[in-house]
């Protein structure tokens, strides 16, 4: 079958719409979370579960963000031992996160082989695109490695649907971030239309039931278009 990624800033309704699409679509569909908030993911590597448990024990957030959305590198420790240990941790964290990304992609492939449309809630390529994939070459070595892996090797969804809304709407819904940050993320997600083959924008200011129906129309239209193209081939 095929994969569909729902992308957009926090507050756009990605999770709610993805879940509703499982019931709305006329073909069988499976939900797969492809973001960094591990509380929202039902599938992850045992090593990621362990890292999350250790992070929670230290009072950390339930996410495994590989890189920040800032191009300012963190200051390096002055002590050589601490600097060396920091480098080792960065390598291990990067290796585990790359494995985590491929593990979830493997789960998606398994569903597709069974005839499901896979509904991605977020997508690593879209979330990291502006800062790791399309960056100006700055940042740490781990960021550059991660960006290269996503750009050259990681599969992209068959269809990407961007749930778009002004920053004021997004902030009112979720109450996280700032207007400037949300508007910046909104622009970054809309840029994906320039780098993926099949891209649609859906107005997310409407009630989420209406948004889900609009996305379902986009998915069904894409499936019909692809079946027609395959029939002609």
C-alpha positions in Angstrom: 0.0 0.0 0.0 1.2 3.6 0.6 2.2 6.0 3.4 0.8 9.4 4.3 2.6 11.8 6.6 0.6 14.5 8.4 3.0 17.4 9.3 2.6 20.8 10.8 3.5 22.8 14.0 2.3 21.9 17.5 -1.5 22.6 17.8 -2.3 21.8 14.1 -4.2 18.6 15.1 -1.9 16.0 13.6 -2.6 13.3 16.2 -6.3 13.8 16.3 -6.7 13.9 12.6 -4.5 10.8 12.1 -6.5 8.8 14.5 -9.8 9.8 12.9 -8.5 8.9 9.5 -8.2 5.3 10.6 -12.0 5.2 10.7 -12.7 7.6 7.8 -10.7 6.1 5.0 -12.4 3.4 2.9 -9.2 1.3 2.9 -7.5 -0.3 5.9 -5.1 2.2 7.7 -2.6 2.0 10.5 -1.3 4.9 12.7 2.4 5.2 13.3 3.9 8.1 15.4 7.1 9.4 13.8 8.1 12.1 16.3 10.3 12.6 19.3 7.8 12.6 22.1 8.1 9.0 23.2 5.0 9.2 25.4 3.1 9.4 22.1 4.8 6.3 20.6 3.6 2.7 21.1 6.6 1.3 19.2 10.3 2.0 20.0 13.6 0.1 20.5 14.4 -1.5 23.8 17.5 0.8 24.0 15.3 3.8 23.5 13.0 2.6 26.3 16.0 2.3 28.5 17.3 5.8 27.6 13.8 7.2 28.3 13.6 5.5 31.7 17.0 6.9 32.7 16.0 10.3 31.5 12.8 10.2 33.5 14.7 9.1 36.6 16.7 12.3 36.3 13.6 14.3 35.9 13.9 14.9 32.2 11.2 15.4 29.5 9.8 12.3 27.8 11.4 13.0 24.5 14.6 12.1 22.7 15.4 15.1 20.7 18.6 14.4 18.8 19.3 18.0 17.9 17.9 21.3 19.0 16.3 23.8 16.6 19.1 26.2 17.2 22.1 26.6 15.0 24.1 27.8 18.0 26.4 25.0 19.1 26.6 24.1 22.8 29.8 25.2 24.5 32.3 22.4 24.8 33.4 21.4 28.3 36.9 22.6 29.2 37.9 19.5 31.0 39.3 16.9 28.5 37.7 14.0 30.3 34.3 15.6 30.3 34.8 16.7 26.7 35.6 13.1 25.7 32.6 11.7 27.6 30.4 14.3 26.0 31.6 13.2 22.6 31.0 9.5 23.4 27.4 10.2 24.6 26.7 12.2 21.4 27.9 9.3 19.2 25.8 6.8 21.2 22.8 9.0 21.2 23.0 9.6 17.4 23.5 5.9 16.7 20.5 4.9 18.8 18.3 7.6 17.3 19.2 6.6 13.7 18.3 3.0 14.7 15.0 4.2 16.2 14.1 6.1 13.0 14.7 3.0 10.9 12.9 0.7 13.4 9.7 2.7 13.0 10.2 2.8 9.3 10.5 -1.0 9.4 7.2 -1.2 11.3 5.6 1.0 8.6 6.9 -1.2 5.8 5.4 -4.3 7.6 2.0 -2.6 7.7 2.3 -1.6 4.0 3.1 -5.2 3.0 0.0 -6.3 4.8 -2.1 -3.9 2.6 -2.5 -1.0 5.0 -2.3 2.7 4.3 0.2 3.9 6.9 -0.7 7.2 8.6 2.4 8.9 9.9 1.8 11.4 12.8 4.7 13.7 12.1 7.7 12.6 10.1 11.4 12.7 10.9 12.4 14.0 7.5 10.0 16.9 7.8 10.7 17.7 11.5 14.5 17.8 11.0 14.6 19.1 7.5 15.2 22.8 8.1 17.9 22.3 10.7 19.7 19.0 9.9 18.9 18.1 6.3 18.9 21.5 4.6 21.2 23.2 7.0 24.1 25.4 5.8 26.7 22.8 6.9 27.1 24.3 10.4 26.4 22.6 13.6 28.0 19.5 15.2 29.3 16.4 13.4 26.4 14.4 14.7 23.9 16.9 13.2 25.6 16.6 9.8 25.6 12.8 10.0 22.0 12.7 10.9 21.1 15.1 8.1 23.0 13.1 5.6 21.3 9.9 6.6 17.8 11.5 6.3 18.6 13.2 3.0 20.3 10.3 1.2 18.9 7.1 2.7 15.7 7.6 4.7 12.5 6.9 2.8 10.0 9.7 2.3 6.3 9.3 2.5 4.3 8.8 -0.7 2.0 11.7 0.3 2.7 14.6 2.7 -0.2 16.6 4.0 0.6 19.8 5.9 -2.0 21.0 8.4 -1.6 24.7 8.2 -2.9 27.4 10.6 -1.7 30.9 11.7 0.5 31.0 14.8 -2.2 32.7 16.8 -4.5 29.7 16.3 -1.8 27.2 17.1 -0.8 29.0 20.3 -4.4 29.3 21.5 -4.9 25.5 21.0 -1.8 24.2 22.6 -0.4 27.1 24.6 3.2 26.1 23.9 6.0 28.1 22.3 5.8 31.7 21.1 4.1 33.3 18.1 7.4 33.9 16.4 8.6 30.3 16.9 5.3 28.8 15.8 5.3 31.0 12.7 8.8 30.0 11.9 8.0 26.3 12.2 4.9 26.9 10.0 7.1 28.3 7.3 9.5 25.4 7.6 6.8 22.8 7.1 5.3 24.7 4.1 8.8 24.6 2.5 8.4 20.8 2.3 6.3 21.4 -0.8 9.5 22.1 -2.6 11.3 18.9 -1.7 8.6 16.1 -1.8 6.9 14.8 -4.9 3.3 14.8 -3.6 2.4 17.6 -1.2 -1.0 19.0 -0.1 -1.9 21.8 2.3 -5.1 21.6 4.3 -6.6 24.5 6.3 -6.4 23.5 9.9 -8.2 26.4 11.3 -11.5 24.6 10.9 -13.0 22.1 13.3 -10.9 19.0 13.4 -13.7 16.7 12.1 -13.8 18.9 9.0 -10.0 18.8 8.7 -10.0 15.0 9.0 -12.6 14.8 6.2 -10.5 17.2 4.0 -7.4 15.1 4.5 -9.3 11.9 3.7 -10.3 13.5 0.4 -6.7 14.2 -0.4 -5.7 10.7 0.4 -8.4 9.1 -1.7 -7.6 11.5 -4.5 -4.0 10.5 -4.4 -4.8 6.7 -4.2 -7.1 7.1 -7.3 -4.4 9.0 -9.2 -1.7 6.5 -8.4 -4.0 3.5 -9.4 -4.8 5.3 -12.6 -1.1 5.9 -13.4 -0.2 2.3 -12.6 -3.1 1.1 -14.8 -1.8 3.1 -17.7 1.7 1.7 -17.1 
